[in-house]
Amino acid sequence: MRAADYTAHLLRETAPRLRDEEEQTWDASDLMRAQDTELMQFWASNAPGSGAPECLMAGALQSLENKGFVLGDYGPLLQEGLDAARTGDMEALLRIDMQLRALMRAARPDPAHRSQTTTRFADWDSFAAAVDWPADMAVAQASLPDKISAGWLGQLVGAAAGTALEGYSAAQIAESFGPVTGYLRPPNTYNDDITFELAFLETYLAHGAAMTSGDIASNWVGMIPLGWSAEGVALDNLRRGVMPPMSGKANNPFDEWIGAQMRGAICGMVMPGRAQEAARLAWMDAQISHAGNGILGEVFNAVLCAMAFAPGDLHELIERCVAIIPESTEYGLVIRHALAQCRSAPDWQTAWAVCDERYRDYNWIHAYPNAAAQIIALWFGGDDFDRTLTILCGIGHDVDCNAAQMLCVLGLRHGSGAIDARWSAPLLAGDIITYMRRPKTLSFASLVDRTLEAVSISRMENAV
């Protein structure tokens, strides 16, 4: 159908009918309430699971400065905005928000800034050519059902335990709870930690290796009603027809935050032992909402999970995965610095204190401090599920994202026997509940089965 034919039909085939007072739709109160709610979410919000305070506007400005963008003296305007948000002066806040967004759009990078002197790969091909990829590793077919099940269970446990603590520092958590050795409240699956992985899985099952970023993005728009920071920006871009990779770049100051890093596990889960292919899928998925080092966060976790299927020393696994990310990138420097602290520090607290201070100017949702947290917890966790989770909870920052990914690694390494029933039983008592349009709920068994189906597709396509 031509657009002109349809609009002509609307004009010429519809008879007029006078509306009464109640039917007229000039009242904008509902629209204003929705606009005010969205604006306040950007200026003064709380993490749904933990209640930790967050200001995305401050985070956006902070993130651009982290990357070396010159913003000028925005401080007074930011303070005015915070004051307006606190008092509920929405008219003033709307004006200030516009001015700060215009300032960010006009910002240009300082080429001498340390972040700007590192490499940001423009695309998968250039990145892949710069990496010395490990050979694919054989993974026994018979081991896959238990390992995949344990990987997903690790993600659910990590997200459920960590969501109560996200957005707080190690010091605050230690003072409030001491060492965390169990759920701090009854656990549930209601969070965003596997939401985007479910959309990825749906897409891979439909398209296999021929899947594109656009295919995944289509499922984001259809299946996921909302996102946070980078994913929220990407969803808005996609709904306006801005497709990957621009959907991850346009008006997106959060493109190096944790949102891609938190979904790398699924790319490794469907590619057991195949680091390069897991990385390719991760790049494809990540560029929907991220760019530069934000993409590398998902690549790193995907490689870590893909290589976790094969037996071997845990420290050697970490070292091999760190070596895959080029040292010329800022992400590569971050994970190498974290690894160096692991090798030299007597305990995780000492290693984390150094990294915590190093990334003091980064948001708790940024990929860098959380990448360091992942490596430190995995290194000092000693291949033990409980101890690794206790360390991740003790470190703080984006605990649920970090714990979900790293406990998935341990599940893939050791199978379900590594996970005590006190962690798993409460989560397996009912269906997984999501905030997605589809699926609203799904059984754990069906999630495992669908992932195994995806693994079968990948192994068949690659004759593994």
N, C-alpha and C positions, 0 to 999 in steps of 0.2 A: 504493500500500500504506500502511495505517495503521501507525504505529510500534508501537501496542499489539498489533496482529496479529503483527508480526514477533517482538517479545519473547515473546509467548505461544508462538509456534512454537518458539523456542529452548528455552523451559522445558519444554514439554509433549511435544515430539516427539524429544527427545534422551535416550537411555538412558544411565544412569551406567556408567562404566568406571573401575576403580581404576588409578591411575598408579603406576609404580614410582619409585624415588628419582631417577633421571636425568631423568624427565619432569616432575617438580614444578618450578614456576617461581617460587619465592620468592627465589632468589638475585638480589640487586640490584646485583651488581658491574658488569655492563655498563652499567646505567643510571647508576651513580655515575661511572663513567669518562667517559661522554658528558656528564654534568652538569659534571664538573670541567673537561673540555676546553672546553666552551662558556664557563664562567666565566673561565677563564684567558685565553681569547681576548679577553674584555672588559677584562681588567686588564693583560695583558702579552703583546702580539702583535707580529708583524713583517709588514710589507707583503710579500705573496708574491713580487713581482717584484724588489724591491730589498733586502729585509731591513731596511728602516728601522724603528726601534722606534716603537711607538704604544701608548697606553693609552686605550682608549675611555671608561673611567670618568672619567679626568681630562678628556678631550675633552667629555664630556657636561656636567660641571660648568662647564667653561670656556665652552661654548656658551650655557648659560643665563645666565651672568654677562654675556656679550657682548650679550645681549638685554635686560639690565637686571633680571633676576630676583635677588631677595635670598635668599641661601642661608645666611647666618650663618657661623659659624666652623667650616667643615668640614675645615680643614687637618689637624688631628691625626688625624681619622678616616681621611682619605685616606692619610696616611703609614702608619698602622697597616695599611691594606689593601695598600699597596705592599710593606710588609715581609712580610705574610702570603703574598702572591703569590710573593715572592722565595724564601721558605723552604718553600713548598708546604704551608702550614697551611690546608688547604681548609675545615676547620670554622670557623676564625676568619674566613676570607675570605668565606664565605657569610653570616655574620652581619653583617659590615661592609658588604658589598654591599647587603644588605637595608636597612640603616640609611641609607645614602647615597641609595638609590633612594626611600625614604620622604621623605627631606629634599627631594629634587628635586620629588617630587609635591606637597609642601606649599608650595613656593616661590611667591611672588607677585611680580609686576613692580613696580618702583619707577617711578611715572608721570613722575618728573622725570628719569629716565635718558635720555641723548641718543637711544638706540635707540627708546625708548618714545614719544618726541616726534615720530617720523616715521610716515609712513603705511604700514600693512600692509593691502592690499586683501583683502576677505573672499571675493571670488568673481570670476569672469571678467567678468561683466557690469559690475560697478563699475569694474574695471580698464580694460576696453575703452572705457567712456564717458569716461575721463579722458585718453585718448590721442588725439593728432592723427595719425591713420594716414596713411601715404603711399599714393598710388594704386598699384594693381597695375601691374606692369611686364611688357611683352611679352617673352617668351623664345622664341627660335626653336626649333621642334621638332627640327630637324636637329642642333642643338648638344647636345641632352640626353644621348644615349648616352655621348659622350666626357666630358662634365662630370660626370655621375653616377658613371661609372667612376672618374674622377680624385678625386671627393669621397670615395668609399669607400677608395680607395687612400691618400689623405691621412690618413684616420682610422687605417687599419691601420699605416701607417708611423709616425705620431705615437705611437700606443699602444705599438708595439714598441720604438721608440727611447726613449720616456720612461719605460717601466715599470722600467728599470734604475736610474732616478734619483729616483723619487718618494719624497717624505718627507725630502729633504735640502735644506739651504740653499744659496744661491748661493755663499757663501764656501767651504763644504765641497766642493762640486762643482768649483769652480775650483782648489782646492788638490789635489784627487785626480785630476782629469782634464784640467784646462785647458779651452779651447774644445772643445765636442763637435761634431765635423764628420762623424761616421759612427756606425754601430751600435757600441756598446761590447761587444757579445757577439752571437752568432748570434740573429737575431730570430725571434719566433714570434707567433702570434695568440692565445695562451692568456691572456686577461685578461677583465676585466668591462666593458671600455670600449664594446663594441658589443652586449653581451648584452641589455640592456633595449631597445636600438633594434631588435634582431631581433624581440623580442616585440611592440613597437609596430607594426613592419612587417607581421607576421603578422596582427595585429588589423585594421589599416587595409585590408589586402587582403580581409578577410572582410566588413567592415562599411562601408567608405568613410566619407563625411562623417557618417553616422549613428552612427559609433563613439562609445562612451562611456568614461569612466574605468573603469567596472565591467567593460567588455569587455576593456580592456587588463589590468586587475588579474586577471581570470580566466586570461589567458595567463601572467601572472607566476607565479601559483600552480602552474599546470600545467607550465610549461616551465623555470622557474628554481628550482633547489634551494636556493640560499642567496644572501644579499646581505650587504653591509657597512654599518655605521652606519645611516643613514636607511632604506636599502633593506632591511636586515635587520629593522629594527623594523617596517617596513611589511608585509613578508612574514609576520612573526609575527601582526600585526594581522589581515591578510587571512585567514590560516588559522583565526583565531578568529571570523571572520565580521564583522570591523570593516571596513566598505567605505569607499571614497573619498567625501568628502575626509577623513573622520575617520581613515582608515588612515595618513595622513601627519601627523596631529596627536597622536593618542593615545600617551602615554608616549614621545614622540619628541623628545629634546633635540637631535637632529641635523637638524632640519627646515630649517635654513638652510645646510647643508653643500653640497658640490659635486655630490652624486649626481644631481640633476636637471639641473644645468648641463652635466654631461658627456654628456647624451643629447639635447640640443636639436637637433643637426645633422639628424637624420632628419626632424624635423618641417619643417624648411626644405627639405630635399631633395625631399620629396614635394609641395611647394608652390612651384615655381620662380616667383620674382617676386611672390609674394603674401604680403606681410609679416603682414597681420592674420590671415589664415587659418592661417598657420604658427604664429603666436603663440597662437591659440585651441587648436590641437592640442597645443602645448607645455604650456599651462596644464592641459589635460585630463590629459596624461600626468604632469606634475610633481606634481599634487595627490594622486597615489597615495602618494607617499612624502615630500612636502615641504609647506611652508606659507610664507606671507609672502614674504620675500626669496629664499628657496630656490626658489620657483616662478619668480620673476623671472629667475633665472640661466638657466633653461631657455628662457624666453621670449626673452631677449636673444640667445642663441646660435641659436635657431630663426629669428629675424628676420634676423640676420646672414647665415645660410646662404641663406635665401630670397632676399635682396636681392643676394647675391654672384653670382647667375646673370647679372645684367645688367652690361654693361660700364660702366666709369667709374673715376674716381679712387679709390684705396684709402682715402686719408685722409678723403675726403668720405663714403665708405661708412661708415666707423667713426663719424664725427660724426653722420650721419643715424640710425644705429642707437642710439647713446647718447641722442640727443634723444627717442627713442620712450619710454624708461623715465622715468616722472615723477620730477622732481627732489625731490618731497616724500617719496619712498621712500628708505630707507637704501641700497638697491642703486643707485638713481639717483645718489646722492651719491658712492658708491664709484667708479662708472665715470666720472663727471664729474671727480673728483679725479685719476684715472689719466690721463684725456685731457688735463687741464691740465698734468700733468707731462710728457707727451709733447710738448706744444706748446712748453714752456719749457726742457726739458733738452737738452743737446748730444748725449746718447747714451742707450742703453737702461739702462746701468749706473747712471747718475745718476738717471734716472726711477724705476728699480726700488728704489734705496736709500731714496728718500723713502717709497714705498709700503710697502716691507718694514718700515720703522720704524713707520709708521702702523698697520699691522696685526700688530704684534708679539704682541699678546695674543690673537690668533685662531689656531685650529688650522690646520695646513697643509692640512687637508682642507676647511676652510670655504670657502664660495663667494667671499667678499670678496677675500682676497689673490690668489686664482686668477683672478678677474675682472680685477683690475688687471694680472696677469701676461699674460693674453690680449691685452688692449688694447695694452700696451707692446710685446709681441713683434710683433703685427700691424703696429703703427705704424712701428716701427724696422726691421722686416724688409724693407721696401721692395718688397713684392710678390714677393719671392724665396723660394722654398720652402726652400732650404738654409739661408739666413740666418735665416729665421723659426724654423726648428727649432733652430738653434744657440742663438738667444736664449732660447727656451723651455727648452731643456736647461740653459742657464746660470743661469736664474732659479731653478730648483728648485721646491719645493713639489709640487703634484700634477701632475707633468710630463706623464704619459701622458694624463690627461684633457684638459689644456690643449692639448697638441700635437695630439691627435686632432681636436679641434673646430676649431682655427685652421688646420691644414693641410687640413682639409676645405674651409674657406672658400677657400683658395688654389686647390685643385683645382677647385672649382665655378667660380671666376673664369676660370681659364686652361686647364683641360683637362689631359689626361695629358702633354702636352708639357712641362709645368712640373716634372714629377717625374723625376729622373734614374733610370736603370735600376739603379744601385747601391742605391737605396732599394727599388725595387719588385720586382726580380727575385727576391730571396730569399723574399719573401712570396707571390709568384705561382707558386712552384715546386710547391706542393701545395695541398691544401684548407685552408680556414679551420677551425681546431679550437676548439671551445667547451667550457665546463664545464656546458652546459645539458642537461636531459633530452632535449630536442629543439630544434633539430638538434644532434647531436653534432659533425657536420662538414657543411660545405657548400662548394661551389666558388665562387670569386670571380665567375665568369660568371653563376652562378645568382643570386647576391646582387644583382648589377647588373640582371639581367633582372627580378627581382621588384620592385626599386625603380622601374624604368621602368614596370612594370605599375601600380604604385601611382600614379605620376605621371599615367598615362593615365586612371585612374579619377578622379583629382582634376580633371583638365582636362575630362573628359567631364561630370562632375557640375556643373561651373561654367561649361561652354561656353567655355573659354578656348582 
